[in-house]
Amino acid sequence: MRLYAVVWAGSFRRYATYRTATLAGVFTNTVFGFIIAYTYVALWHLRPHLGGYGLSQAVTFVWVSQGMLAATGIMGGGFENELTERIRTGDIAVDLYRPADLQLWWMAQDLGRAAFQLLARGALPLLAGWSFFDLTLPHDPLVWAAFLAAAVLGLVVSFAIRYVVALAAFWLLDGTGVAQIAGLAATFWSGMLLPLNVFPGLLGQIARALPWSSILQLPADVLLGTYSGWDVAGVYAFQAAWAAMLLGAGRLLQSAATRRVVVQGG
């Protein structure tokens, strides 16, 4: 496991060197945070307690989601473009010769990236939102710890989905189309556009049962106090179950893809 810890740390340091890009990202997240927050203010004035949220909770959801956007890789910026390109060019054969597991290697790298993005592009937009809006932020450090645990599990689920999508390049050669479809699905079903709580009836039930809800909606709800006590354990179990299933699917695809490389003489 020491190898993957080194990969994680190396990825963290790698993204920490992109200071200008990070500042630009913070600025972008903050601007969009204000735009979406004021949109929510108008919507919640028309429909108070929409989806079970008060106005303060809804605006807090906006800033939490903007803070987590880069870390989750919902709209790109993660490992998947690099992995897809290595598959397309055949450089993936070098990765397969490494004395390391391919899936764990890329997961360590992606989680290192996500850790930096969560710190650098998460805290500052949230601070900006707190300065201008009445946010519902907990005072209990245990709630923040519970949120952090849910966020980490959400990041693992996000990686697992994107890893499966990236491996499709073994068969499609150009995985751009699949990646774009997956990005749109993640944006809609994670709660990035609107909290999943406002989705009506059966659509809402389906949205909350899909793995994308683990990435953003559930961590945000833990922070907002929607879940507490043993309900938080239920959130963790749901996230862990999806993480296990998706990582397992990635493992099966990886095994099939490895055999394909060998057959092709790659």
N, C-alpha and C positions, 0 to 999 in steps of 0.2 A: 504493500500500500504506500510505501514511502515514495515510489516512483510517481504515483498519481498525485501525491501531495506536492511533489516538485513541479509536475506539469501544471497543477492548479496555481501554484505560486508564480510560475513563469508567465502564465496567461494573465494573471492579475497585474503583474509588472508591465507586461506588454501593452495592455490597454491604458495603464496609468501614464504611459509616455505620450499618448495622444491628447495633450492638454487643450490645444486649440479646438479639436473636434469635440472634446468633452464640454467645453464652455459653450460651443455652438449648440450642442445637444441640450444643455441645461436651459439655454435661452429659448430654444424651440419648444421644449416641453412646458416652460413657464408661460409662453405666449398662448399656446394652444390650451393650457390649463385655464387661463383667464377667459378665452373665447367660449370654451365648453361650460365653464362654471356659470357664466352669465346666461348662457342658454338654459342651463338647468334652473337657475333662479327664476327665469321667465316661465318655464314649464311647471315648476313646483308652486308658483303663485297661482297658476290656473288649476293645478291638480294637487292640492296639499296632501301629504302623506302618500303620494304615489308609490306603489310597490312596498309600502310599509316604512318608507324612509321619511323623516322630516327634512325640511330644507337644509338644515345644517349637516345632516348625515349625507344627503345627496351631494352637496358641494364637497364634503370631505372625501367621498368616493371618487370624485373627479381628480382631486389632487393626489390621492393614493394611487390611482390608476396611472396618472402621468408619471409619478415617481417610479412605478414598477415597469413602465413600458419598455425602456431600453433593456432592463435586466431580463425580462421574460422573452425577448426576441420575437414578440408577436408580429412585428412589422419588419423583421429582418435584422441584419447586423450581427448574427451569430456565426456559428461554425459552418452552417449548412452550405453556404456558397463555396467555401474553400474545399469542403469534402466532396461536393458535387464536381468541382473542377478537377480534383485529383482523380476521381473515378473516370471522368471523361478523357483525361490525358493519359491514363494508365499509371500515374504516379502512386496510385493506391497500392500497387504491388510492393512498393518499398515499405509502406505502412504495415502490410501484412507480414513482412519479414522481421519487424521489430519484436523484441522479447516483451511485448506488452499486448494486452487485450485491446482490440480496436475500439470497441464500444466504451470501455472504461477510460481509454486515452482521450477520446473526444469529449466524454462527459466531464472529465476533470478539467479539460481546457475550457469548455463552455461554462462550467460553474465558476471558474476563476474569473472569466469575463463578466459573468452575471454579478458576482460579488462586488467587483469594482463599480459596475454600472449602478448597482443598487445604492452604494454609498455616494458616488459622485453625482449621479443624475437622479437620485431619489430624494435625498435630504434637502437639497436647495430648492427645487420646485415646491416641495411640501412646506418649507419655511416661508416661501413667497406667498403661498396660498393662505397660510396661517396669519400672515401679516395683514391681509386685506379682507379675509372672511372669518366668520365665526365657525370654526371647525370643531367637529366632535372628536377630539383626540383624547385618549385615555391618560389618566394620571398614574395608574397602577403599572409599575414596571413588568409585572407578570403578564399583563395583557399584551404589552409590546413583545415580550418573549414568546408568547403564544402566536402572535402575528408573525414573528420572524420564522418560527418553526413551520407555520403554514406556508409562508412565502418560499422557504427552501424546498418543501415538498412540491409546491407549484412549479418551481424552476426545474425540478427533476422531471415532472410530467411534461413540461414544455420541451425539454431536451429530447425526451423519449419520442414525442410526436415528430419533431423536426428530424431526428435521426432516421426514423422510418421513411419519412418523405425523401431525405437525401439519398438513401440507399436505392430508391426507385431508379436512380440514374444508371445503375448497373444494367437495367433492362431497357430503359428509354434513351440512354446516352445523354440526352438533354433534358434535365429535370426541371427546367424553368417553369413550364406550364403547371406541373404538379405543385411546385413550390408556391406559385401565385394563388392557386386554388386553396392550398392549405393556409396561406396567410390570410386570405379573405375569411375562411372559416374560423380561424382563430380570433380575428378581429370581432366578428359578429357574436360567436358563441362564448367568448371569455368574459363579456360584459364591458369591453372597451368602448363600444358605441353607446350602449345604455345598460344600466344594471339589469341583470337577468331577473331580478325580482319584479320588474315591471312587465315582463312578458306574460301575456294572459294564458290561462287555462292549460291545455295540453302542451302548447308551445313552451310555456314556462317550465313545465315538468320535464320535457325533453331536454331543454337547455341546461337545467341544473343537474341532469343525470349524465351529461356528456363530459368527457375528460377536460375540455377547455375551461369549464367552470372552476376547476382546481387551480388554474393558473393565476387568475385575478379576482374573480368574484368571491371565492371562499376566503382567501387571505384578507381581503378588504372587510368582509363581514365579521371576521374574527376581531379585527382592529376596532370596528364600529360597535362591538358588543352584541351583535346579533346572535352569536353563539357564545355560550359560557359554560363552565363546569364540564360535565360529561359530554355535552353537545360538541365541545371542541375536540374531544377524543374521537367522536364520530366523524368530524371533518377530516382529521388526520387519517382515520381508517379509510375513508373514501378516497382521499388523495393517494395514499400508499397502495391501495388496491389498483387504481388506474396506473400508477407508476410501475408496479410489478407486471401488469398485463402488457403494457406498452413496451417496457424494456425487454420482456420476454419475446414479444413480436419482433422487436429489433434484433434480438439474438438469433431468432430463426431466419430472418431475412439475411442477416450477416453470414450465417452458415451456408445458406443457399447461394449467396453472392460469391463467397469464397470458392465454392466448388465451381462456379461459373468461370471465375478467373483462372483456375487451374486448368479447366477444360480448354479455355481459349489460349492457354500457354502464356498467360499474362504474368 
